[in-house]
Amino acid sequence: MAKKKTRGGSAAASPSPDTAPGKKPGRMKQIFEAYKQTQREDPSTLPWMLGALIGCIVLFSLLLWLILDAPIYGAFIGLAFGLIAALFILGRRAERAAYAKIEGQQGAELAAMQSIRRGWNVERDPAALEPRSHTMLFRASGRPGIALVVSGSNGPARKLMGKEVSRMERLFPNVPVHGIHVGRGEDEIPLPKLATYMQRMKPTLTKHEAGEVSRRLQAMPNPIRQAVPKGVDPMRARPNRRAMRGR
């Protein structure tokens, strides 16, 4: 079969599906990759998934055997529900493994906050920084008010939190300000539970009020950007303290 030629006389070769640019992996491949990574971090993932699958098959087989005397149909139904349960367990374990991998690293709180799908406007840059300990404070706004999140509850973290809470309460006197310390200590929220904790906060502002607060926060100058010149690693640079004080 002759190849179709272009005006220049050369054959027009269509790209193969395997070499097509920007091709995303299939759904099954994504699930398999997630399973491999999760099993590597948490070896108990496979036993839990198999237990859920077998348990559903046995349960539905017994139920339909007792009710309709049709255990074969129950096995098929149990297989379907077992696959759903196994995928649910994989998702939860994958999420837990991902949090365990980043817990304790700088910026882990921001990654957890950005996993919130809706209800909060999360700022990508730190709202405040303690230069000596490199403690970073992140900020988000939504209908529950303003959330300030910092890692740990040691001296620098508490000092940074207290200063930023006072600043937000002064600038937004009628908006609730929530200070959240992330960690495993007393009165701290574990990193894997941070997103759920923020999503369960009681809304106190209307959508219009929350939008107005978000716009005002975005319009405010960020002292971290002002203190560190462009192209400089903020973790190694010596910040301009006058800029951080707002002068």
C-alpha positions as protocol buffer text, in pm:
chain_id: "A"
residue {
  index: 1
  type: MET
  ca { x: 0 y: 0 z: 0 }
}
residue {
  index: 2
  type: ALA
  ca { x: 155 y: 332 z: -104 }
}
residue {
  index: 3
  type: LYS
  ca { x: 210 y: 605 z: 149 }
}
residue {
  index: 4
  type: LYS
  ca { x: 33 y: 933 z: 100 }
}
residue {
  index: 5
  type: LYS
  ca { x: 277 y: 1204 z: -2 }
}
residue {
  index: 6
  type: THR
  ca { x: 276 y: 1569 z: 91 }
}
residue {
  index: 7
  type: ARG
  ca { x: 329 y: 1858 z: -150 }
}
residue {
  index: 8
  type: GLY
  ca { x: 702 y: 1842 z: -94 }
}
residue {
  index: 9
  type: GLY
  ca { x: 703 y: 1481 z: -208 }
}
residue {
  index: 10
  type: SER
  ca { x: 788 y: 1325 z: 126 }
}
residue {
  index: 11
  type: ALA
  ca { x: 569 y: 1067 z: 289 }
}
residue {
  index: 12
  type: ALA
  ca { x: 352 y: 1193 z: 575 }
}
residue {
  index: 13
  type: ALA
  ca { x: 417 y: 964 z: 870 }
}
residue {
  index: 14
  type: SER
  ca { x: 152 y: 981 z: 1137 }
}
residue {
  index: 15
  type: PRO
  ca { x: 282 y: 960 z: 1496 }
}
residue {
  index: 16
  type: SER
  ca { x: 227 y: 627 z: 1664 }
}
residue {
  index: 17
  type: PRO
  ca { x: 6 y: 613 z: 1972 }
}
residue {
  index: 18
  type: ASP
  ca { x: 307 y: 520 z: 2188 }
}
residue {
  index: 19
  type: THR
  ca { x: 506 y: 827 z: 2080 }
}
residue {
  index: 20
  type: ALA
  ca { x: 222 y: 1077 z: 2082 }
}
residue {
  index: 21
  type: PRO
  ca { x: 329 y: 1388 z: 2276 }
}
residue {
  index: 22
  type: GLY
  ca { x: 159 y: 1456 z: 2605 }
}
residue {
  index: 23
  type: LYS
  ca { x: 1 y: 1113 z: 2630 }
}
residue {
  index: 24
  type: LYS
  ca { x: -113 y: 1035 z: 2983 }
}
residue {
  index: 25
  type: PRO
  ca { x: -91 y: 688 z: 3136 }
}
residue {
  index: 26
  type: GLY
  ca { x: -412 y: 487 z: 3147 }
}
residue {
  index: 27
  type: ARG
  ca { x: -628 y: 449 z: 3453 }
}
residue {
  index: 28
  type: MET
  ca { x: -514 y: 94 z: 3526 }
}
residue {
  index: 29
  type: LYS
  ca { x: -149 y: 194 z: 3495 }
}
residue {
  index: 30
  type: GLN
  ca { x: -202 y: 481 z: 3739 }
}
residue {
  index: 31
  type: ILE
  ca { x: -364 y: 244 z: 3990 }
}
residue {
  index: 32
  type: PHE
  ca { x: -80 y: -6 z: 3950 }
}
residue {
  index: 33
  type: GLU
  ca { x: 185 y: 264 z: 4000 }
}
residue {
  index: 34
  type: ALA
  ca { x: 2 y: 391 z: 4310 }
}
residue {
  index: 35
  type: TYR
  ca { x: -12 y: 35 z: 4443 }
}
residue {
  index: 36
  type: LYS
  ca { x: 361 y: -24 z: 4389 }
}
residue {
  index: 37
  type: GLN
  ca { x: 459 y: 297 z: 4566 }
}
residue {
  index: 38
  type: THR
  ca { x: 217 y: 239 z: 4853 }
}
residue {
  index: 39
  type: GLN
  ca { x: 320 y: -125 z: 4898 }
}
residue {
  index: 40
  type: ARG
  ca { x: 683 y: -13 z: 4912 }
}
residue {
  index: 41
  type: GLU
  ca { x: 606 y: 232 z: 5193 }
}
residue {
  index: 42
  type: ASP
  ca { x: 341 y: 21 z: 5368 }
}
residue {
  index: 43
  type: PRO
  ca { x: 377 y: -359 z: 5317 }
}
residue {
  index: 44
  type: SER
  ca { x: 42 y: -423 z: 5491 }
}
residue {
  index: 45
  type: THR
  ca { x: -147 y: -271 z: 5197 }
}
residue {
  index: 46
  type: LEU
  ca { x: -179 y: -597 z: 5000 }
}
residue {
  index: 47
  type: PRO
  ca { x: -307 y: -808 z: 5294 }
}
residue {
  index: 48
  type: TRP
  ca { x: -573 y: -546 z: 5370 }
}
residue {
  index: 49
  type: MET
  ca { x: -683 y: -529 z: 5007 }
}
residue {
  index: 50
  type: LEU
  ca { x: -703 y: -909 z: 4976 }
}
residue {
  index: 51
  type: GLY
  ca { x: -887 y: -932 z: 5307 }
}
residue {
  index: 52
  type: ALA
  ca { x: -1148 y: -681 z: 5190 }
}
residue {
  index: 53
  type: LEU
  ca { x: -1190 y: -861 z: 4856 }
}
residue {
  index: 54
  type: ILE
  ca { x: -1225 y: -1210 z: 5006 }
}
residue {
  index: 55
  type: GLY
  ca { x: -1442 y: -1085 z: 5291 }
}
residue {
  index: 56
  type: CYS
  ca { x: -1693 y: -926 z: 5054 }
}
residue {
  index: 57
  type: ILE
  ca { x: -1710 y: -1240 z: 4838 }
}
residue {
  index: 58
  type: VAL
  ca { x: -1771 y: -1465 z: 5139 }
}
residue {
  index: 59
  type: LEU
  ca { x: -2024 y: -1228 z: 5295 }
}
residue {
  index: 60
  type: PHE
  ca { x: -2240 y: -1183 z: 4984 }
}
residue {
  index: 61
  type: SER
  ca { x: -2216 y: -1551 z: 4897 }
}
residue {
  index: 62
  type: LEU
  ca { x: -2352 y: -1646 z: 5240 }
}
residue {
  index: 63
  type: LEU
  ca { x: -2624 y: -1382 z: 5229 }
}
residue {
  index: 64
  type: LEU
  ca { x: -2760 y: -1483 z: 4889 }
}
residue {
  index: 65
  type: TRP
  ca { x: -2724 y: -1850 z: 4976 }
}
residue {
  index: 66
  type: LEU
  ca { x: -2942 y: -1803 z: 5285 }
}
residue {
  index: 67
  type: ILE
  ca { x: -3191 y: -1569 z: 5119 }
}
residue {
  index: 68
  type: LEU
  ca { x: -3219 y: -1687 z: 4757 }
}
residue {
  index: 69
  type: ASP
  ca { x: -3019 y: -2011 z: 4758 }
}
residue {
  index: 70
  type: ALA
  ca { x: -2791 y: -1856 z: 4494 }
}
residue {
  index: 71
  type: PRO
  ca { x: -2435 y: -1839 z: 4628 }
}
residue {
  index: 72
  type: ILE
  ca { x: -2284 y: -1805 z: 4278 }
}
residue {
  index: 73
  type: TYR
  ca { x: -2466 y: -1476 z: 4218 }
}
residue {
  index: 74
  type: GLY
  ca { x: -2359 y: -1364 z: 4563 }
}
residue {
  index: 75
  type: ALA
  ca { x: -1995 y: -1436 z: 4475 }
}
residue {
  index: 76
  type: PHE
  ca { x: -2015 y: -1214 z: 4166 }
}
residue {
  index: 77
  type: ILE
  ca { x: -2180 y: -934 z: 4361 }
}
residue {
  index: 78
  type: GLY
  ca { x: -1925 y: -975 z: 4638 }
}
residue {
  index: 79
  type: LEU
  ca { x: -1643 y: -958 z: 4383 }
}
residue {
  index: 80
  type: ALA
  ca { x: -1769 y: -621 z: 4256 }
}
residue {
  index: 81
  type: PHE
  ca { x: -1806 y: -476 z: 4606 }
}
residue {
  index: 82
  type: GLY
  ca { x: -1473 y: -632 z: 4706 }
}
residue {
  index: 83
  type: LEU
  ca { x: -1291 y: -454 z: 4425 }
}
residue {
  index: 84
  type: ILE
  ca { x: -1446 y: -124 z: 4530 }
}
residue {
  index: 85
  type: ALA
  ca { x: -1344 y: -185 z: 4892 }
}
residue {
  index: 86
  type: ALA
  ca { x: -990 y: -280 z: 4788 }
}
residue {
  index: 87
  type: LEU
  ca { x: -952 y: 36 z: 4580 }
}
residue {
  index: 88
  type: PHE
  ca { x: -1084 y: 245 z: 4869 }
}
residue {
  index: 89
  type: ILE
  ca { x: -826 y: 90 z: 5102 }
}
residue {
  index: 90
  type: LEU
  ca { x: -553 y: 152 z: 4843 }
}
residue {
  index: 91
  type: GLY
  ca { x: -652 y: 519 z: 4818 }
}
residue {
  index: 92
  type: ARG
  ca { x: -647 y: 571 z: 5193 }
}
residue {
  index: 93
  type: ARG
  ca { x: -316 y: 389 z: 5237 }
}
residue {
  index: 94
  type: ALA
  ca { x: -160 y: 578 z: 4945 }
}
residue {
  index: 95
  type: GLU
  ca { x: -264 y: 907 z: 5102 }
}
residue {
  index: 96
  type: ARG
  ca { x: -123 y: 799 z: 5440 }
}
residue {
  index: 97
  type: ALA
  ca { x: 205 y: 690 z: 5279 }
}
residue {
  index: 98
  type: ALA
  ca { x: 236 y: 1021 z: 5095 }
}
residue {
  index: 99
  type: TYR
  ca { x: 189 y: 1218 z: 5417 }
}
residue {
  index: 100
  type: ALA
  ca { x: 439 y: 996 z: 5601 }
}
residue {
  index: 101
  type: LYS
  ca { x: 695 y: 1067 z: 5329 }
}
residue {
  index: 102
  type: ILE
  ca { x: 672 y: 1447 z: 5358 }
}
residue {
  index: 103
  type: GLU
  ca { x: 593 y: 1481 z: 5728 }
}
residue {
  index: 104
  type: GLY
  ca { x: 858 y: 1687 z: 5904 }
}
residue {
  index: 105
  type: GLN
  ca { x: 980 y: 1855 z: 5585 }
}
residue {
  index: 106
  type: GLN
  ca { x: 954 y: 2229 z: 5529 }
}
residue {
  index: 107
  type: GLY
  ca { x: 641 y: 2315 z: 5332 }
}
residue {
  index: 108
  type: ALA
  ca { x: 460 y: 1991 z: 5417 }
}
residue {
  index: 109
  type: GLU
  ca { x: 176 y: 2192 z: 5574 }
}
residue {
  index: 110
  type: LEU
  ca { x: 124 y: 2379 z: 5246 }
}
residue {
  index: 111
  type: ALA
  ca { x: 103 y: 2051 z: 5054 }
}
residue {
  index: 112
  type: ALA
  ca { x: -166 y: 1927 z: 5293 }
}
residue {
  index: 113
  type: MET
  ca { x: -359 y: 2255 z: 5270 }
}
residue {
  index: 114
  type: GLN
  ca { x: -350 y: 2248 z: 4890 }
}
residue {
  index: 115
  type: SER
  ca { x: -515 y: 1904 z: 4894 }
}
residue {
  index: 116
  type: ILE
  ca { x: -838 y: 2073 z: 5011 }
}
residue {
  index: 117
  type: ARG
  ca { x: -1059 y: 2076 z: 4705 }
}
residue {
  index: 118
  type: ARG
  ca { x: -1290 y: 2361 z: 4793 }
}
residue {
  index: 119
  type: GLY
  ca { x: -1389 y: 2594 z: 5076 }
}
residue {
  index: 120
  type: TRP
  ca { x: -1047 y: 2750 z: 5134 }
}
residue {
  index: 121
  type: ASN
  ca { x: -826 y: 2986 z: 4933 }
}
residue {
  index: 122
  type: VAL
  ca { x: -473 y: 2874 z: 5014 }
}
residue {
  index: 123
  type: GLU
  ca { x: -186 y: 3116 z: 4952 }
}
residue {
  index: 124
  type: ARG
  ca { x: 111 y: 2953 z: 4779 }
}
residue {
  index: 125
  type: ASP
  ca { x: 381 y: 3164 z: 4946 }
}
residue {
  index: 126
  type: PRO
  ca { x: 454 y: 3169 z: 5322 }
}
residue {
  index: 127
  type: ALA
  ca { x: 280 y: 3454 z: 5500 }
}
residue {
  index: 128
  type: ALA
  ca { x: 555 y: 3489 z: 5761 }
}
residue {
  index: 129
  type: LEU
  ca { x: 903 y: 3352 z: 5826 }
}
residue {
  index: 130
  type: GLU
  ca { x: 1120 y: 3324 z: 6137 }
}
residue {
  index: 131
  type: PRO
  ca { x: 1472 y: 3382 z: 5996 }
}
residue {
  index: 132
  type: ARG
  ca { x: 1681 y: 3197 z: 6255 }
}
residue {
  index: 133
  type: SER
  ca { x: 1484 y: 2872 z: 6275 }
}
residue {
  index: 134
  type: HIS
  ca { x: 1346 y: 2899 z: 5918 }
}
residue {
  index: 135
  type: THR
  ca { x: 999 y: 2838 z: 6060 }
}
residue {
  index: 136
  type: MET
  ca { x: 736 y: 2920 z: 5797 }
}
residue {
  index: 137
  type: LEU
  ca { x: 374 y: 3016 z: 5854 }
}
residue {
  index: 138
  type: PHE
  ca { x: 114 y: 2956 z: 5584 }
}
residue {
  index: 139
  type: ARG
  ca { x: -223 y: 3125 z: 5545 }
}
residue {
  index: 140
  type: ALA
  ca { x: -562 y: 3042 z: 5398 }
}
residue {
  index: 141
  type: SER
  ca { x: -900 y: 3213 z: 5398 }
}
residue {
  index: 142
  type: GLY
  ca { x: -1254 y: 3086 z: 5361 }
}
residue {
  index: 143
  type: ARG
  ca { x: -1599 y: 3102 z: 5514 }
}
residue {
  index: 144
  type: PRO
  ca { x: -1468 y: 2988 z: 5857 }
}
residue {
  index: 145
  type: GLY
  ca { x: -1235 y: 3291 z: 5855 }
}
residue {
  index: 146
  type: ILE
  ca { x: -856 y: 3309 z: 5830 }
}
residue {
  index: 147
  type: ALA
  ca { x: -644 y: 3002 z: 5907 }
}
residue {
  index: 148
  type: LEU
  ca { x: -278 y: 3039 z: 6004 }
}
residue {
  index: 149
  type: VAL
  ca { x: -78 y: 2715 z: 5995 }
}
residue {
  index: 150
  type: VAL
  ca { x: 269 y: 2657 z: 6135 }
}
residue {
  index: 151
  type: SER
  ca { x: 476 y: 2346 z: 6203 }
}
residue {
  index: 152
  type: GLY
  ca { x: 527 y: 2262 z: 6570 }
}
residue {
  index: 153
  type: SER
  ca { x: 456 y: 2457 z: 6885 }
}
residue {
  index: 154
  type: ASN
  ca { x: 806 y: 2541 z: 7004 }
}
residue {
  index: 155
  type: GLY
  ca { x: 921 y: 2889 z: 7097 }
}
residue {
  index: 156
  type: PRO
  ca { x: 983 y: 3030 z: 6747 }
}
residue {
  index: 157
  type: ALA
  ca { x: 660 y: 2877 z: 6613 }
}
residue {
  index: 158
  type: ARG
  ca { x: 449 y: 3019 z: 6896 }
}
residue {
  index: 159
  type: LYS
  ca { x: 613 y: 3359 z: 6867 }
}
residue {
  index: 160
  type: LEU
  ca { x: 556 y: 3369 z: 6492 }
}
residue {
  index: 161
  type: MET
  ca { x: 196 y: 3253 z: 6533 }
}
residue {
  index: 162
  type: GLY
  ca { x: 116 y: 3505 z: 6807 }
}
residue {
  index: 163
  type: LYS
  ca { x: 258 y: 3791 z: 6603 }
}
residue {
  index: 164
  type: GLU
  ca { x: 64 y: 3697 z: 6288 }
}
residue {
  index: 165
  type: VAL
  ca { x: -262 y: 3631 z: 6476 }
}
residue {
  index: 166
  type: SER
  ca { x: -240 y: 3979 z: 6634 }
}
residue {
  index: 167
  type: ARG
  ca { x: -170 y: 4131 z: 6294 }
}
residue {
  index: 168
  type: MET
  ca { x: -466 y: 3959 z: 6127 }
}
residue {
  index: 169
  type: GLU
  ca { x: -702 y: 4049 z: 6413 }
}
residue {
  index: 170
  type: ARG
  ca { x: -595 y: 4411 z: 6382 }
}
residue {
  index: 171
  type: LEU
  ca { x: -645 y: 4420 z: 6004 }
}
residue {
  index: 172
  type: PHE
  ca { x: -966 y: 4210 z: 6005 }
}
residue {
  index: 173
  type: PRO
  ca { x: -1140 y: 4285 z: 6337 }
}
residue {
  index: 174
  type: ASN
  ca { x: -1467 y: 4108 z: 6248 }
}
residue {
  index: 175
  type: VAL
  ca { x: -1312 y: 3795 z: 6093 }
}
residue {
  index: 176
  type: PRO
  ca { x: -1231 y: 3483 z: 6302 }
}
residue {
  index: 177
  type: VAL
  ca { x: -860 y: 3399 z: 6301 }
}
residue {
  index: 178
  type: HIS
  ca { x: -761 y: 3037 z: 6365 }
}
residue {
  index: 179
  type: GLY
  ca { x: -408 y: 2947 z: 6471 }
}
residue {
  index: 180
  type: ILE
  ca { x: -321 y: 2585 z: 6387 }
}
residue {
  index: 181
  type: HIS
  ca { x: -5 y: 2411 z: 6505 }
}
residue {
  index: 182
  type: VAL
  ca { x: 82 y: 2099 z: 6305 }
}
residue {
  index: 183
  type: GLY
  ca { x: 263 y: 1810 z: 6472 }
}
residue {
  index: 184
  type: ARG
  ca { x: 229 y: 1508 z: 6697 }
}
residue {
  index: 185
  type: GLY
  ca { x: 244 y: 1688 z: 7030 }
}
residue {
  index: 186
  type: GLU
  ca { x: -28 y: 1809 z: 7264 }
}
residue {
  index: 187
  type: ASP
  ca { x: -273 y: 2061 z: 7116 }
}
residue {
  index: 188
  type: GLU
  ca { x: -124 y: 1994 z: 6771 }
}
residue {
  index: 189
  type: ILE
  ca { x: -297 y: 1862 z: 6459 }
}
residue {
  index: 190
  type: PRO
  ca { x: -123 y: 1569 z: 6283 }
}
residue {
  index: 191
  type: LEU
  ca { x: -32 y: 1647 z: 5923 }
}
residue {
  index: 192
  type: PRO
  ca { x: -257 y: 1373 z: 5772 }
}
residue {
  index: 193
  type: LYS
  ca { x: -557 y: 1520 z: 5956 }
}
residue {
  index: 194
  type: LEU
  ca { x: -493 y: 1887 z: 5874 }
}
residue {
  index: 195
  type: ALA
  ca { x: -711 y: 1902 z: 5561 }
}
residue {
  index: 196
  type: THR
  ca { x: -1002 y: 1724 z: 5734 }
}
residue {
  index: 197
  type: TYR
  ca { x: -968 y: 1949 z: 6039 }
}
residue {
  index: 198
  type: MET
  ca { x: -990 y: 2264 z: 5826 }
}
residue {
  index: 199
  type: GLN
  ca { x: -1282 y: 2132 z: 5621 }
}
residue {
  index: 200
  type: ARG
  ca { x: -1481 y: 2068 z: 5939 }
}
residue {
  index: 201
  type: MET
  ca { x: -1447 y: 2423 z: 6067 }
}
residue {
  index: 202
  type: LYS
  ca { x: -1782 y: 2595 z: 6113 }
}
residue {
  index: 203
  type: PRO
  ca { x: -1858 y: 2861 z: 5847 }
}
residue {
  index: 204
  type: THR
  ca { x: -1918 y: 3207 z: 5998 }
}
residue {
  index: 205
  type: LEU
  ca { x: -1883 y: 3431 z: 5692 }
}
residue {
  index: 206
  type: THR
  ca { x: -2099 y: 3457 z: 5383 }
}
residue {
  index: 207
  type: LYS
  ca { x: -1952 y: 3372 z: 5044 }
}
residue {
  index: 208
  type: HIS
  ca { x: -1934 y: 3742 z: 4960 }
}
residue {
  index: 209
  type: GLU
  ca { x: -1756 y: 3826 z: 5287 }
}
residue {
  index: 210
  type: ALA
  ca { x: -1511 y: 3537 z: 5241 }
}
residue {
  index: 211
  type: GLY
  ca { x: -1437 y: 3652 z: 4887 }
}
residue {
  index: 212
  type: GLU
  ca { x: -1373 y: 4006 z: 5007 }
}
residue {
  index: 213
  type: VAL
  ca { x: -1133 y: 3882 z: 5276 }
}
residue {
  index: 214
  type: SER
  ca { x: -947 y: 3674 z: 5018 }
}
residue {
  index: 215
  type: ARG
  ca { x: -914 y: 3971 z: 4781 }
}
residue {
  index: 216
  type: ARG
  ca { x: -781 y: 4193 z: 5059 }
}
residue {
  index: 217
  type: LEU
  ca { x: -526 y: 3931 z: 5163 }
}
residue {
  index: 218
  type: GLN
  ca { x: -405 y: 3888 z: 4804 }
}
residue {
  index: 219
  type: ALA
  ca { x: -371 y: 4265 z: 4765 }
}
residue {
  index: 220
  type: MET
  ca { x: -153 y: 4293 z: 5077 }
}
residue {
  index: 221
  type: PRO
  ca { x: 225 y: 4306 z: 5018 }
}
residue {
  index: 222
  type: ASN
  ca { x: 402 y: 3985 z: 5114 }
}
residue {
  index: 223
  type: PRO
  ca { x: 695 y: 4062 z: 5349 }
}
residue {
  index: 224
  type: ILE
  ca { x: 875 y: 3741 z: 5247 }
}
residue {
  index: 225
  type: ARG
  ca { x: 893 y: 3847 z: 4880 }
}
residue {
  index: 226
  type: GLN
  ca { x: 1006 y: 4196 z: 4979 }
}
residue {
  index: 227
  type: ALA
  ca { x: 1273 y: 4064 z: 5215 }
}
residue {
  index: 228
  type: VAL
  ca { x: 1440 y: 3820 z: 4971 }
}
residue {
  index: 229
  type: PRO
  ca { x: 1563 y: 3934 z: 4626 }
}
residue {
  index: 230
  type: LYS
  ca { x: 1459 y: 3741 z: 4316 }
}
residue {
  index: 231
  type: GLY
  ca { x: 1674 y: 3442 z: 4229 }
}
residue {
  index: 232
  type: VAL
  ca { x: 1788 y: 3389 z: 4588 }
}
residue {
  index: 233
  type: ASP
  ca { x: 1712 y: 3077 z: 4791 }
}
residue {
  index: 234
  type: PRO
  ca { x: 1495 y: 3203 z: 5082 }
}
residue {
  index: 235
  type: MET
  ca { x: 1635 y: 2928 z: 5308 }
}
residue {
  index: 236
  type: ARG
  ca { x: 1992 y: 3058 z: 5264 }
}
residue {
  index: 237
  type: ALA
  ca { x: 1942 y: 3428 z: 5217 }
}
residue {
  index: 238
  type: ARG
  ca { x: 1967 y: 3682 z: 5496 }
}
residue {
  index: 239
  type: PRO
  ca { x: 1633 y: 3864 z: 5485 }
}
residue {
  index: 240
  type: ASN
  ca { x: 1595 y: 4238 z: 5487 }
}
residue {
  index: 241
  type: ARG
  ca { x: 1458 y: 4282 z: 5839 }
}
residue {
  index: 242
  type: ARG
  ca { x: 1336 y: 4636 z: 5774 }
}
residue {
  index: 243
  type: ALA
  ca { x: 1123 y: 4509 z: 5488 }
}
residue {
  index: 244
  type: MET
  ca { x: 985 y: 4229 z: 5706 }
}
residue {
  index: 245
  type: ARG
  ca { x: 881 y: 4491 z: 5965 }
}
residue {
  index: 246
  type: GLY
  ca { x: 694 y: 4679 z: 5693 }
}
residue {
  index: 247
  type: ARG
  ca { x: 924 y: 4980 z: 5678 }
}
